[in-house]
Amino acid sequence: MKFIKKIYLLFILQLFVCGLVAAPADSVSKYGPNTVRFLQLSQQNTDSLKFDSLDTDYIGFQNFHPATRTNIPFLSLGNLGIATAPIFYESNVKTGFQDGWISLNNYLATAEKIKFYRTASPFTQLKYFWNQKQEQLFSFTFAQNINPRLNYALNYSRLVSKGDYQLQKADHLSLDASLWYTSKNNQYKFWFAALSNNLTVKENGGVVNDSLFKTAPIYDPLFEPVNLSAATNHLRQTELFFKQSYAMGDVYQLKLDSISIDKVQNKNRFTQEWNYFNKVINFDANSIDSGYFAHIYIDSLKTADYTQIKKFNSLIAYEYFEQKSILKSGLKSFRFGLQNQLVAFQNNKFDSTFMSHHFISSLHFQISPAVNYLLHADYIFAGSYEKNFSLHTQLDYDLLQRRMIATVAADAILQSPVFSALQLHNNHYQWVNNFQSIQTNKFSVSLDWKPIALTLNFAYQSLGNYVYFDQTFAPIQANKLIRLNTFYIAKRMAWHALHFDNYIYLQQSSDQNILPQPKYHIYNSTYVQMPLFNAALKIRAGLDTRYYSAYRALAYSPANMTFHLGDKVLGDYPVIDVFVTAKLKRAVLMFKLEHANNLINNYGAMMVANYPIAPRTFKLGLLWNFYD
């Protein structure tokens, strides 16, 4: 088996080298990055379709973990493919039913993440990441326009990671397909997506020795005793999405930039959406390990918990767009619609059905050529979650002709707690709670100064009736108001070939016992960027350093795939990665030594109680684009 993997790796490297020699330069090819464009669902609610182009700089390519989102810090249980959670608290703006099983969401293909393409030629992208400890991540994307008005795309992803400790293997498979059609007169459009996910994670419950790294051990992690001997979580999720729109009014195509903007001059548009979602979670333990679970309610010999969530959403909306000059003040657009949600929930022998009816509206008003006001509201006027709402308002001020943007935003949210905190009927955890809705108020101010690559953001949040899981994984509703202050700084600097990318989070929680947060998190990427051979080859080599202050860290419950309060103080430990990336024409190659500071310090650390950070490991990555 190892011999076959080595041969496969050598084959991939040979393809890469051959591609560097044989592939034509993008500058002389008819097709390239500029002939591939795409958009996501969130970009479809304006009169202009503003496309994104492929990232040809690939800054941060070494951070390929699916949980990496614009440098937001996250917690991990160790290896790739197992549960993750954000280090800092994130407000939930969604209303209605929310199941609560979200720790594997970063690995799921969903309609919100899918890309709808427009391509001038067939586009293929291959990604492959490998490490010496039996970890592989492969993804394949193919997109093609059948004609100028109809595109289809396919995405395939497979992740296998054995992990450094016993019974920690992750095995994920995701597949999705999409269609995007536009009528000849540009008035009718539809988007369709079908997605399937099959995620399997072995759960070891963490290492038994929670003081494993207080001395300098010489050991093989695979021989370290763990808490669970035969437990597995299996998540299957399928989703079908369909959206159609019909626009009325004068039609004309704006040719400002055929790559980035596709504008149809319509004043009125009707849209309709359907979304079907089926999620099945199985937690199986062939034997129940003595002393790990405090309670056994159903079967004392084995656990076979079953949870299924079926959701059907429908939305019909009317949208109006004012076509006056952008230099004139006044109403630019508004949107209102009705959304219905039907949920069927089953947890072992417990069944329930929920229905909610939403009124959704949004507004864009231009106060002056430099000042825009945005509003979005989602109010549940009938059904299971009646009177829940989410209100977002935002004021954007263009200070220096798009070179400096100041934003002031406010949110008011009233939402039901996640359903796993209200009712659970599993073998080891059972409860029925009648919690009040959570009240969230948020105010934020941000400044984006593009010429000097500086972003500043301050946010204040107040949480009323906050719901959390305590040290025993029991859901509790706080009887006090919790306040959070967050300050975020992003600054990128360069001196000749030397680059410094800095991201700093400062956060203060008014109650560290209920909502513990690190006081700060620092991420720095220092690298040298060198163009070689007349800029045909671009090399980046440097260090990524992540560090956050010590705090009362979270623990993890495998039986529910949920993070909860822990009793250990963790943090105050840097993780340093060494990387080299090389871009030549259509291909990018990555070499990375992850957790490199483990070379000089055999002591490890934990982000989550009883789950050690993976020891140092060498990783290799490859990305290759084909445009014809």
C-alpha positions as CSV (number, residue, x, y, z in Angstrom):
1,M,0.0,0.0,0.0
2,K,2.8,2.5,0.9
3,F,4.6,1.6,-2.4
4,I,1.4,2.4,-4.4
5,K,1.1,5.7,-2.6
6,K,4.7,6.6,-3.4
7,I,4.2,5.7,-7.1
8,Y,1.0,7.9,-7.1
9,L,2.8,10.8,-5.6
10,L,5.7,10.5,-8.0
11,F,3.1,10.5,-10.9
12,I,1.5,13.7,-9.6
13,L,4.9,15.4,-9.4
14,Q,5.8,14.2,-12.9
15,L,2.5,15.7,-14.2
16,F,3.4,19.0,-12.5
17,V,6.9,19.1,-14.0
18,C,5.6,18.2,-17.5
19,G,3.0,20.8,-17.2
20,L,5.6,23.5,-16.4
21,V,7.5,22.5,-19.5
22,A,4.6,22.0,-21.9
23,A,1.8,24.3,-20.8
24,P,1.5,27.5,-22.9
25,A,1.8,30.8,-21.0
26,D,-1.5,32.4,-20.1
27,S,-0.4,35.6,-21.7
28,V,-0.4,34.0,-25.2
29,S,-3.3,31.6,-24.7
30,K,-6.7,32.4,-25.9
31,Y,-8.2,31.3,-22.6
32,G,-7.1,31.9,-19.1
33,P,-8.2,33.2,-15.7
34,N,-10.0,36.2,-17.2
35,T,-12.3,33.9,-19.2
36,V,-13.6,32.2,-16.1
37,R,-16.0,34.0,-13.8
38,F,-18.5,32.9,-11.1
39,L,-20.9,34.1,-8.5
40,Q,-22.6,32.7,-5.4
41,L,-26.2,32.9,-4.2
42,S,-25.5,36.0,-2.0
43,Q,-24.6,37.9,-5.2
44,Q,-27.9,37.3,-7.0
45,N,-30.1,39.9,-5.3
46,T,-29.0,43.0,-7.2
47,D,-29.8,44.2,-10.7
48,S,-26.2,43.8,-11.7
49,L,-24.5,40.4,-11.5
50,K,-21.0,41.3,-10.2
51,F,-18.8,38.3,-10.9
52,D,-15.8,37.1,-9.1
53,S,-12.7,36.1,-11.0
54,L,-10.2,33.3,-10.1
55,D,-7.6,34.2,-7.5
56,T,-4.4,34.1,-9.4
57,D,-2.2,35.4,-6.6
58,Y,-3.0,32.4,-4.3
59,I,-1.8,34.3,-1.2
60,G,-2.5,32.1,1.8
61,F,-2.6,28.9,-0.4
62,Q,-0.8,27.1,2.4
63,N,-3.9,27.6,4.6
64,F,-6.0,25.0,2.9
65,H,-8.0,23.7,5.9
66,P,-11.7,24.1,5.0
67,A,-12.3,25.9,8.3
68,T,-9.9,28.7,7.2
69,R,-12.1,31.7,6.4
70,T,-10.5,35.0,5.9
71,N,-8.1,34.3,8.7
72,I,-10.8,33.9,11.4
73,P,-9.2,31.7,14.1
74,F,-10.8,28.4,14.8
75,L,-10.5,25.4,17.2
76,S,-9.7,21.9,16.0
77,L,-9.5,18.6,17.7
78,G,-6.2,17.8,16.0
79,N,-6.3,16.4,12.5
80,L,-8.0,17.5,9.3
81,G,-11.6,16.3,8.9
82,I,-12.8,16.3,12.5
83,A,-14.8,18.8,14.5
84,T,-14.0,22.5,14.4
85,A,-15.4,25.7,16.1
86,P,-14.6,29.4,16.0
87,I,-12.4,30.5,18.8
88,F,-14.3,33.8,19.2
89,Y,-18.1,34.0,19.6
90,E,-20.0,34.7,16.3
91,S,-23.5,36.1,16.3
92,N,-26.1,33.9,14.6
93,V,-28.3,36.0,12.4
94,K,-30.6,33.2,11.2
95,T,-34.2,32.9,12.4
96,G,-36.4,29.9,12.7
97,F,-35.4,26.3,13.3
98,Q,-31.7,25.5,13.8
99,D,-30.7,22.0,14.7
100,G,-27.4,22.7,16.6
101,W,-25.2,20.0,15.0
102,I,-22.7,22.3,13.3
103,S,-19.2,21.1,14.2
104,L,-18.7,19.5,10.8
105,N,-20.2,22.3,8.7
106,N,-16.9,23.4,7.4
107,Y,-16.6,20.2,5.4
108,L,-20.1,20.2,3.9
109,A,-20.9,21.2,0.4
110,T,-24.0,23.5,0.7
111,A,-26.0,25.7,-1.7
112,E,-24.7,28.8,0.1
113,K,-21.1,27.8,-0.8
114,I,-21.6,26.7,-4.4
115,K,-20.3,28.7,-7.3
116,F,-22.2,29.3,-10.5
117,Y,-19.9,29.7,-13.5
118,R,-19.7,31.5,-16.8
119,T,-16.8,30.3,-18.9
120,A,-15.5,31.0,-22.4
121,S,-14.1,27.5,-22.6
122,P,-14.1,24.3,-20.4
123,F,-12.5,25.0,-17.0
124,T,-11.0,22.3,-14.8
125,Q,-9.3,22.8,-11.5
126,L,-7.5,20.0,-9.5
127,K,-6.4,20.3,-5.9
128,Y,-4.5,17.7,-4.0
129,F,-3.0,17.9,-0.5
130,W,-1.0,15.1,1.1
131,N,0.9,14.4,4.2
132,Q,3.2,11.6,5.4
133,K,0.7,10.5,8.1
134,Q,-1.9,9.1,5.7
135,E,-3.8,12.4,5.1
136,Q,-5.1,13.2,1.7
137,L,-7.5,15.9,0.4
138,F,-8.5,15.8,-3.3
139,S,-10.9,18.1,-5.0
140,F,-12.0,18.4,-8.6
141,T,-14.0,21.2,-10.3
142,F,-15.3,21.2,-13.9
143,A,-17.4,24.0,-15.4
144,Q,-18.5,24.5,-19.0
145,N,-20.9,26.7,-20.9
146,I,-23.0,24.5,-23.2
147,N,-23.9,27.8,-25.0
148,P,-23.5,31.4,-23.9
149,R,-26.6,31.2,-21.8
150,L,-26.4,27.8,-20.2
151,N,-23.6,26.6,-17.9
152,Y,-23.1,23.4,-15.8
153,A,-20.5,22.7,-13.2
154,L,-19.4,19.7,-11.1
155,N,-17.5,19.5,-7.9
156,Y,-16.0,16.4,-6.2
157,S,-14.2,16.4,-2.9
158,R,-12.7,13.5,-1.0
159,L,-10.9,13.8,2.4
160,V,-9.2,10.9,4.3
161,S,-7.2,11.6,7.4
162,K,-6.1,8.9,9.8
163,G,-4.8,11.3,12.5
164,D,-1.9,11.0,15.0
165,Y,-3.9,9.3,17.8
166,Q,-5.9,6.2,18.0
167,L,-9.4,6.1,16.5
168,Q,-9.4,9.6,15.0
169,K,-9.9,8.8,11.3
170,A,-12.0,11.1,9.1
171,D,-13.4,9.9,5.8
172,H,-15.5,12.5,3.8
173,L,-17.0,12.5,0.4
174,S,-18.9,15.5,-1.2
175,L,-20.4,15.8,-4.6
176,D,-22.4,18.6,-6.2
177,A,-23.7,19.6,-9.6
178,S,-25.2,22.9,-10.7
179,L,-26.9,24.6,-13.7
180,W,-27.3,28.2,-14.6
181,Y,-29.6,29.3,-17.5
182,T,-30.4,32.8,-18.9
183,S,-33.0,33.4,-21.6
184,K,-32.1,35.0,-24.8
185,N,-33.6,38.3,-23.8
186,N,-32.0,38.2,-20.4
187,Q,-35.3,38.5,-18.6
188,Y,-35.6,34.9,-17.3
189,K,-32.9,33.1,-15.3
190,F,-32.8,29.9,-13.2
191,W,-30.2,28.4,-10.9
192,F,-30.3,24.7,-9.9
193,A,-28.0,22.8,-7.5
194,A,-27.9,19.2,-6.2
195,L,-25.5,18.4,-3.4
196,S,-24.6,15.2,-1.5
197,N,-22.3,14.8,1.6
198,N,-21.2,11.6,3.3
199,L,-19.0,12.3,6.4
200,T,-17.6,9.7,8.8
201,V,-15.5,10.5,11.9
202,K,-14.2,8.1,14.4
203,E,-14.5,9.5,17.9
204,N,-11.9,8.7,20.5
205,G,-13.1,11.0,23.3
206,G,-9.6,12.5,23.6
207,V,-6.6,11.1,25.4
208,V,-6.9,9.7,28.9
209,N,-3.8,11.4,30.2
210,D,-4.8,15.1,30.3
211,S,-1.4,16.1,31.6
212,L,0.4,14.4,28.7
213,F,2.6,17.4,27.9
214,K,3.6,18.6,31.4
215,T,6.8,16.6,31.1
216,A,8.9,15.9,28.1
217,P,7.7,12.5,26.9
218,I,9.2,10.2,24.3
219,Y,6.3,8.4,22.9
220,D,4.3,7.4,19.8
221,P,0.9,9.0,19.8
222,L,-0.7,5.9,18.3
223,F,0.0,4.1,21.6
224,E,-1.5,6.8,23.8
225,P,-4.7,5.5,25.6
226,V,-7.9,7.2,24.5
227,N,-11.4,7.4,26.2
228,L,-13.6,5.8,23.6
229,S,-12.7,2.5,22.0
230,A,-15.5,2.0,19.4
231,A,-17.4,5.2,18.6
232,T,-18.2,6.7,15.3
233,N,-20.2,9.7,14.0
234,H,-21.7,9.4,10.6
235,L,-23.4,12.4,8.9
236,R,-25.2,12.3,5.6
237,Q,-26.6,15.4,4.1
238,T,-28.4,16.0,0.8
239,E,-29.7,19.3,-0.6
240,L,-31.7,20.4,-3.6
241,F,-31.9,24.1,-4.5
242,F,-33.8,25.8,-7.3
243,K,-34.2,29.5,-7.9
244,Q,-35.8,31.3,-10.9
245,S,-36.4,35.0,-11.7
246,Y,-38.3,36.9,-14.3
247,A,-37.5,40.6,-14.9
248,M,-39.8,43.1,-16.5
249,G,-38.9,46.4,-18.1
250,D,-36.5,47.7,-20.7
251,V,-33.5,45.4,-21.3
252,Y,-30.1,46.5,-22.2
253,Q,-26.7,45.0,-21.6
254,L,-24.1,47.1,-19.9
255,K,-20.6,46.5,-21.4
256,L,-18.5,48.3,-18.8
257,D,-16.5,45.1,-18.1
258,S,-17.7,41.9,-19.6
259,I,-15.7,39.9,-17.1
260,S,-16.9,41.5,-13.8
261,I,-20.3,43.1,-14.5
262,D,-23.4,41.8,-16.3
263,K,-26.2,44.3,-16.0
264,V,-29.8,44.1,-17.3
265,Q,-31.8,47.3,-17.1
266,N,-35.0,46.0,-15.4
267,K,-37.1,47.9,-12.9
268,N,-39.2,45.0,-11.6
269,R,-38.3,41.4,-11.0
270,F,-40.0,38.4,-9.4
271,T,-38.0,35.6,-7.9
272,Q,-39.0,32.2,-6.5
273,E,-36.8,29.7,-4.5
274,W,-37.2,26.2,-3.3
275,N,-34.7,24.4,-1.0
276,Y,-35.0,20.8,0.2
277,F,-32.6,19.6,2.9
278,N,-32.2,16.2,4.5
279,K,-29.7,15.6,7.3
280,V,-29.1,12.2,9.0
281,I,-26.7,11.8,12.0
282,N,-25.8,8.5,13.5
283,F,-23.7,8.1,16.7
284,D,-22.7,4.5,17.2
285,A,-20.7,3.0,20.0
286,N,-20.4,-0.8,19.8
287,S,-19.4,-0.9,23.4
288,I,-19.9,1.7,26.1
289,D,-16.7,2.6,27.8
290,S,-16.9,2.6,31.6
291,G,-16.8,5.9,33.3
292,Y,-16.9,8.2,30.2
293,F,-20.7,8.8,30.0
294,A,-22.5,9.8,33.2
295,H,-25.9,8.5,32.1
296,I,-27.3,5.6,30.1
297,Y,-31.0,5.9,29.2
298,I,-31.7,3.5,26.4
299,D,-29.2,0.6,26.0
300,S,-26.4,-0.2,28.5
301,L,-24.5,-2.4,26.0
302,K,-24.2,-0.2,23.0
303,T,-25.3,3.2,21.6
304,A,-27.1,3.7,18.3
305,D,-28.4,7.3,18.4
306,Y,-30.3,8.4,15.3
307,T,-31.3,12.0,14.3
308,Q,-32.9,13.1,11.1
309,I,-33.8,16.7,10.1
310,K,-35.8,17.3,6.9
311,K,-36.4,20.9,5.9
312,F,-38.3,22.4,3.0
313,N,-38.1,26.2,2.3
314,S,-40.0,28.2,-0.2
315,L,-39.6,31.9,-1.0
316,I,-41.4,34.2,-3.4
317,A,-40.2,37.8,-3.6
318,Y,-40.7,41.0,-5.6
319,E,-37.7,43.3,-6.3
320,Y,-37.7,46.9,-7.6
321,F,-34.6,48.6,-9.0
322,E,-34.4,52.3,-9.7
323,Q,-32.4,53.0,-12.9
324,K,-31.4,56.7,-12.2
325,S,-27.8,57.8,-12.4
326,I,-25.7,56.6,-9.5
327,L,-24.8,60.2,-8.8
328,K,-28.4,61.0,-7.9
329,S,-29.7,60.4,-4.4
330,G,-32.9,58.5,-3.7
331,L,-34.2,54.9,-3.4
332,K,-32.1,52.5,-5.4
333,S,-33.8,49.2,-4.7
334,F,-36.2,47.4,-2.4
335,R,-37.2,43.8,-2.0
336,F,-40.0,42.0,0.0
337,G,-41.0,38.4,0.1
338,L,-42.8,35.6,1.9
339,Q,-40.9,32.6,3.0
340,N,-42.3,29.3,4.4
341,Q,-40.3,26.7,6.3
342,L,-41.5,23.2,7.1
343,V,-39.3,21.0,9.4
344,A,-39.7,17.3,10.3
345,F,-37.5,16.3,13.2
346,Q,-36.8,12.8,14.5
347,N,-34.4,11.9,17.4
348,N,-34.5,8.2,18.1
349,K,-38.3,7.6,19.0
350,F,-39.1,11.3,19.3
351,D,-40.8,13.0,16.3
352,S,-42.0,16.5,15.9
353,T,-43.0,18.9,13.1
354,F,-42.5,22.7,12.9
355,M,-43.7,25.3,10.5
356,S,-42.8,29.0,10.3
357,H,-43.9,31.9,8.0
358,H,-41.4,34.7,7.4
359,F,-41.8,38.2,6.0
360,I,-38.5,39.3,4.4
361,S,-37.6,42.8,3.2
362,S,-34.5,44.8,2.2
363,L,-33.9,48.3,1.1
364,H,-31.0,50.3,-0.5
365,F,-31.2,54.1,-0.2
366,Q,-28.6,56.4,-1.5
367,I,-28.4,59.5,0.8
368,S,-25.7,61.2,-1.3
369,P,-23.3,60.1,-4.0
370,A,-20.9,59.0,-1.3
371,V,-23.4,57.7,1.4
372,N,-25.5,54.5,1.1
373,Y,-28.0,53.1,3.6
374,L,-28.9,49.4,3.6
375,L,-31.6,47.6,5.6
376,H,-32.5,43.9,5.8
377,A,-35.3,42.4,7.9
378,D,-36.6,38.9,8.5
379,Y,-39.7,38.6,10.7
380,I,-41.6,35.4,11.6
381,F,-45.3,36.5,11.8
382,A,-46.8,33.0,12.3
383,G,-45.9,29.5,13.2
384,S,-43.6,27.7,15.6
385,Y,-41.2,30.6,16.1
386,E,-43.6,33.5,15.9
387,K,-42.2,36.9,16.7
388,N,-38.6,35.9,16.1
389,F,-36.8,38.4,14.0
390,S,-33.5,39.6,12.6
391,L,-32.9,43.3,11.7
392,H,-29.7,44.6,10.1
393,T,-29.0,48.2,9.2
394,Q,-25.8,49.6,7.6
395,L,-24.5,52.9,6.5
396,D,-21.6,53.0,4.0
397,Y,-19.6,56.2,3.5
398,D,-17.2,56.5,0.6
399,L,-14.5,58.8,1.8
400,L,-11.9,58.8,-1.0
401,Q,-13.5,57.6,-4.2
402,R,-13.7,53.9,-3.1
403,R,-10.2,54.0,-1.6
404,M,-11.5,54.4,1.9
405,I,-14.8,53.0,3.0
406,A,-16.3,53.7,6.5
407,T,-19.2,51.5,7.6
408,V,-21.5,51.7,10.6
409,A,-23.8,48.8,11.2
410,A,-26.4,47.6,13.8
411,D,-28.2,44.3,14.4
412,A,-31.1,43.4,16.5
413,I,-32.0,39.7,16.7
414,L,-34.6,37.7,18.6
415,Q,-34.2,34.0,18.0
416,S,-35.0,30.6,19.5
417,P,-32.1,28.6,20.9
418,V,-30.8,25.7,18.8
419,F,-33.1,22.7,19.0
420,S,-30.4,20.4,20.5
421,A,-30.5,22.6,23.6
422,L,-34.3,22.5,23.8
423,Q,-34.9,18.8,23.3
424,L,-32.6,15.7,23.2
425,H,-33.6,12.1,23.5
426,N,-30.3,10.2,23.1
427,N,-28.8,7.2,25.0
428,H,-26.5,9.4,27.1
429,Y,-28.2,12.8,27.2
430,Q,-31.9,13.6,27.6
431,W,-33.8,16.8,28.4
432,V,-36.8,18.9,27.5
433,N,-36.3,22.7,28.1
434,N,-38.6,25.6,27.7
435,F,-36.0,28.4,27.2
436,Q,-36.9,31.9,26.2
437,S,-35.7,33.4,22.9
438,I,-32.1,34.8,22.8
439,Q,-31.9,38.6,22.4
440,T,-28.8,39.9,20.6
441,N,-27.9,43.5,19.9
442,K,-24.8,44.4,18.0
443,F,-23.2,47.6,16.9
444,S,-20.1,47.8,14.8
445,V,-17.8,50.4,13.1
446,S,-15.3,49.5,10.5
447,L,-12.8,51.3,8.2
448,D,-11.3,49.8,5.1
449,W,-8.3,51.9,3.8
450,K,-7.3,50.2,0.6
451,P,-4.2,52.2,-0.4
452,I,-2.4,51.2,2.8
453,A,-4.0,47.7,3.1
454,L,-5.5,48.5,6.5
455,T,-8.8,47.3,8.0
456,L,-10.1,48.3,11.4
457,N,-13.3,47.0,13.0
458,F,-14.9,47.5,16.5
459,A,-18.0,45.6,17.5
460,Y,-20.1,45.7,20.7
461,Q,-22.5,42.9,21.4
462,S,-25.0,42.3,24.2
463,L,-26.6,38.9,24.7
464,G,-29.8,38.4,26.7
465,N,-31.0,34.9,27.7
466,Y,-27.8,33.4,26.3
467,V,-27.9,29.6,26.1
468,Y,-24.7,27.5,26.6
469,F,-23.7,23.9,27.5
470,D,-21.9,23.6,30.9
471,Q,-19.1,21.2,31.9
472,T,-21.5,18.2,32.1
473,F,-22.9,19.1,28.7
474,A,-26.2,20.2,30.2
475,P,-27.9,23.2,28.5
476,I,-28.2,26.3,30.7
477,Q,-29.9,29.7,30.0
478,A,-28.0,32.6,31.6
479,N,-30.1,34.9,33.7
480,K,-27.8,37.9,33.1
481,L,-26.8,40.2,30.2
482,I,-23.5,39.2,28.7
483,R,-21.4,41.9,26.9
484,L,-18.7,41.4,24.3
485,N,-16.3,43.9,22.9
486,T,-14.2,42.9,19.9
487,F,-11.5,44.9,18.1
488,Y,-10.0,43.6,14.8
489,I,-7.0,44.9,13.0
490,A,-5.7,43.6,9.6
491,K,-2.6,45.2,8.1
492,R,-0.5,44.1,5.2
493,M,3.0,45.6,4.8
494,A,5.8,45.0,2.3
495,W,9.4,46.1,2.1
496,H,11.0,45.1,-1.2
497,A,10.5,41.3,-1.4
498,L,9.6,40.9,2.3
499,H,5.9,40.9,3.2
500,F,4.2,41.0,6.6
501,D,0.5,40.1,6.8
502,N,-0.9,40.8,10.3
503,Y,-4.3,40.0,11.8
504,I,-5.1,40.8,15.4
505,Y,-8.3,40.1,17.4
506,L,-8.9,41.6,20.8
507,Q,-11.9,40.5,22.7
508,Q,-13.4,41.1,26.1
509,S,-16.2,39.0,27.6
510,S,-18.1,40.4,30.7
511,D,-18.5,36.8,32.1
512,Q,-15.6,34.4,31.5
513,N,-17.5,31.6,33.4
514,I,-20.4,31.6,30.9
515,L,-18.8,32.8,27.7
516,P,-15.1,32.4,28.0
517,Q,-13.0,34.1,25.3
518,P,-9.2,34.6,24.8
519,K,-8.3,38.2,25.3
520,Y,-6.4,38.3,22.0
521,H,-5.4,36.2,19.0
522,I,-2.5,37.1,16.7
523,Y,-1.9,35.6,13.2
524,N,1.2,36.8,11.3
525,S,2.4,35.6,8.0
526,T,5.9,36.7,7.2
527,Y,7.2,35.7,3.8
528,V,9.6,36.5,1.0
529,Q,8.0,36.9,-2.5
530,M,10.4,36.6,-5.4
531,P,9.6,36.6,-9.2
532,L,12.1,34.5,-11.1
533,F,12.8,33.9,-14.8
534,N,11.2,37.1,-16.0
535,A,8.3,36.7,-13.5
536,A,7.3,33.4,-15.0
537,L,7.9,31.7,-11.6
538,K,6.7,33.2,-8.4
539,I,8.1,31.9,-5.1
540,R,6.8,32.6,-1.6
541,A,8.6,31.3,1.4
542,G,8.0,32.2,5.0
543,L,6.4,31.5,8.4
544,D,2.8,31.5,9.6
545,T,2.5,32.1,13.4
546,R,-0.7,31.8,15.4
547,Y,-1.0,32.6,19.0
548,Y,-3.8,33.3,21.5
549,S,-3.9,34.1,25.2
550,A,-4.7,31.5,27.8
551,Y,-8.3,31.1,28.8
552,R,-10.8,28.6,30.1
553,A,-11.1,26.5,26.9
554,L,-13.9,24.5,25.5
555,A,-14.4,20.8,25.7
556,Y,-16.1,18.5,23.2
557,S,-18.9,16.0,23.4
558,P,-18.5,13.2,20.8
559,A,-22.0,11.8,21.3
560,N,-23.5,15.1,20.1
561,M,-20.7,16.6,18.0
562,T,-21.0,19.8,20.1
563,F,-18.5,22.0,22.0
564,H,-19.2,22.9,25.6
565,L,-17.6,24.6,28.6
566,G,-14.5,22.9,29.9
567,D,-12.5,23.1,33.1
568,K,-9.0,23.5,31.8
569,V,-7.0,26.7,31.0
570,L,-5.4,26.3,27.6
571,G,-3.7,28.5,25.1
572,D,-0.6,30.7,25.5
573,Y,1.2,28.5,23.0
574,P,2.4,29.5,19.5
575,V,1.9,27.3,16.5
576,I,4.4,28.0,13.7
577,D,4.2,26.7,10.2
578,V,7.0,26.9,7.6
579,F,5.9,27.0,4.0
580,V,7.1,27.4,0.4
581,T,4.7,27.9,-2.5
582,A,5.7,28.1,-6.1
583,K,3.5,29.3,-8.9
584,L,4.4,28.7,-12.5
585,K,1.9,29.4,-15.2
586,R,-1.2,27.4,-14.4
587,A,0.1,25.4,-11.5
588,V,0.9,26.0,-7.8
589,L,3.0,23.7,-5.7
590,M,3.1,23.9,-1.9
591,F,5.6,22.5,0.7
592,K,4.7,23.0,4.3
593,L,6.1,21.9,7.7
594,E,3.1,22.3,10.0
595,H,3.6,22.9,13.7
596,A,7.3,23.4,12.9
597,N,8.2,24.7,16.4
598,N,7.6,21.1,17.7
599,L,11.1,20.5,16.3
600,I,12.7,22.5,19.1
601,N,10.1,21.8,21.8
602,N,8.8,18.2,22.4
603,Y,6.1,19.6,24.6
604,G,2.8,19.8,22.9
605,A,-0.4,21.8,23.6
606,M,-4.2,21.5,23.3
607,M,-6.8,23.8,21.9
608,V,-9.6,21.6,23.2
609,A,-9.5,19.7,26.5
610,N,-7.9,16.2,26.1
611,Y,-7.4,16.7,22.3
612,P,-3.7,17.5,21.6
613,I,-2.6,19.6,18.7
614,A,-1.2,17.4,15.9
615,P,2.7,17.0,16.1
616,R,4.9,18.4,13.4
617,T,4.2,17.0,10.0
618,F,5.3,17.7,6.4
619,K,2.6,18.4,3.9
620,L,2.5,18.8,0.1
621,G,-0.1,20.5,-2.0
622,L,-0.8,21.0,-5.7
623,L,-3.3,23.2,-7.6
624,W,-3.6,23.0,-11.3
625,N,-6.0,24.9,-13.6
626,F,-6.9,24.0,-17.1
627,Y,-8.8,26.5,-19.3
628,D,-9.4,24.5,-22.5
